[in-house]
Amino acid sequence: MSRLSTTLRTRRDARRHLRDERAIARALASAPTVESAHEIAALSARR
């Protein structure tokens, strides 16, 4: 059972990471200015 819960947690974490990455990519693509895009990229680099 422990291996199953570890696998599920790992997959859930991977999906969460991909969801965050897609959200950052959307934010960068829709940034109104180059400076805004740079700030978003800088914040995402600190995570």
Secondary structure, 3 states (H helix, E strand, C coil): CHHHHHHHHHHHHHHHHHHHHHHHHHHHHCCCCHHHHHHHHHHHHHC
